[in-house]
Amino acid sequence: MNIVIIGGGPAGRSAAMEASQLEAEVTLIEKEHIGGTCLHEGCMVVCGLNDVVRFYADSKKFHEMGIIPNQHLIDYSQVAQGIKKITSKIEKVLKYETKESGAEIVRGEVSKINQEKVEVDGEDYPYDKLLIATGSRPFIPPIPGAENALTYKDILDLKKVPENLNIVGSGIIASEFAGIFSSLGSTVNVLCRGQFLRNLDDEIKDYVIKNLLNGVKVHEDVKVDEITNKSTITSNGEMEGFSLLATGMTPNSEIVKDMIEIGSKGHIVVNEQMKTSNPSIYAAGDVVGTINNTPVARMEGVVAARNACGISSTMDYRHVARSITLYYPVSFLKSESEKSADDYNVRIRGSAGPGSFWNVLDGNTGLTKMSANMETGDITSTFSISPASRTSMPYLAKMIKDGYKTSDFDDFIETHPSTDAIYKLLHFLAKYG
């Protein structure tokens, strides 16, 4: 089996390694960086910046408490260069792992695809099965002057922290960069066409705005009329400063648009086996427009590779844990089922422990909220703000997929000290629900 994969991000790389281990001949084509957007421009960049922000916030707190004598200063240019060095080092590890699995990596841009082969820089690569994992790029809305705005791609090229920053968007990316730059000293406005962080429970959203985005001004139901290189003009007036677009993603599907079915949002249409309308072509990752989430992209790549190699596998999008990278991770898990009258809500403030101990004095230790159907024992939603929530949430998702009910947590014993209140609530529901 000869498999060609276009795109070396999480989906493409996972597919390449899986197919190689299944003894396929694999060629992975990447025009720029192994690791894709997640490593070089997205998730890992946000994590790197957030680590510095958290240290900076803690240093100010410890200085005010008299624990350390000096308040630290942040050199943004040095931070950006450090992140680039680290992601470059991680990329080398990813390349090594991919090659060790047996896949061949070809550096170059695809110029032509037909039913039998892929052309890269004048060289042909024949295939039996083709996997498109070309990812996505920032969506640029039709706003006059949008070319004057920044996107996440420009973040590491800034020389200093902007004095004023207007973020256009209402989702996870908008909130993450709002938290980062506000903490570093920018005056930040978030301009939302609709509701801010609409996937969050209202109580959790309020906590995020008041405690984790303190100082950020969130404007909902605002229309952006124009962007200049000095300001953002909205229905609420003109706001000085740089503009950052965080308005969603556009799938990079153009290269195969004449060969397979493309959806209304430019995404490649696939079934649960990641098959396209062309029996020889599969697709995975952001380009299929399902959930823009690195672990989901990896699993989609694995599912696509298995099916391409003749092993039946399907994608399961139920109970996918997600998170927002702020001072504390904001993690959430929502059931696809409708709420019922039997749903019971419980909540608990975060407890003192690793990563939150020194925040007890100002009451900012996090918040966890959970809903469960007390008739069936099904857990219907969980929202957790704590240093450990990002680690706990996917295990809870796995347990729910495997059929665990609230009653199964009656004898659960967590590690201590822990700051995640998920299992405290589960134990409460099991005992008293």
Secondary structure, DSSP 8 states (H G I E B T S, - for coil): -EEEEE--SHHHHHHHHHHHHTT-EEEEEESS-TTHHHHHTSHHHHHHHHHHHHHHHHHHHHHHTTSSSS-----HHHHHHHHHHHHHHHHHHHHHHHHHTT-EEEES-EEEE-SSEEEETTEEEE-SEEEE---EEE---S-TTGGGSB-GGGGGG-SS--SEEEEE--SHHHHHHHHHHHHTT-EEEEE-SS-TTTTS-HHHHHHIIIIISTT-EEE-S--EEEE-SSEEEETTEEEESEEEE---EEE--GGGTTTS-B-TTS-B---TT-B-SSTTEEE-SGGG-S---HHHHHHHHHHHHHHHTT-------TT--EEE-SSS-EEEEE-SS---TTEEEEEEE--SSTTTGGGTTTT-S-EEEEEEETTT--EEEEEEESTTHHHHHHHHHHHHHTT--GGGGTT----SS----HHHHHHHHHHH-
